[in-house]
């Protein structure tokens, strides 16, 4: 899995955080379909945030789909989630246009706040952005995953034992962003 932070849905070419215009801050997810699927990602999307909150266009809840199958799954899971909650869902479902990658310092933002881990990973900015390990650790440190799931996965992440305990401690603290 690879995630990149960036901007989508607007009309200005090459936006930045300072010149975002009518774009929405978003993530681009590339995933291995032998490991997970789009519907599972969508179900996690609905579970991990409040889709009923209204925000400015920059921070709005949105799903940008790439094909008709993704659109149908997004609409299906939205309807399923709406049937479980009383407030109306504000999430916008739109066709994906160009995705513009945000500046390096926005990539793996939560992970970057843990210099102890960053130092031991010894990755360049580009490697940090594309690293599966960095992606997974960023999620765990952001409160998206349990200590149990981390413990099952930690050996595959190729991280030094010297930071495993630190990561476990951070997971126990919960979301820290």
Secondary structure, 3 states (H helix, E strand, C coil): CEEEEEEECCCCCCCCCCCCCCCEEEEEEECCCCCCCHHHHHHHHHHCCCCCCCCCHHHCCEEEECCHHHHHHHHHHHHHHHCCCCCCCCCEEEECCCCEECCHHHCCHHHHCCHHHHHHHCCCHHHHHHCHHHHHHHHHHCCCCCHHHHHHHHHHHCCCHHHHHHHHHHHHHCCCC
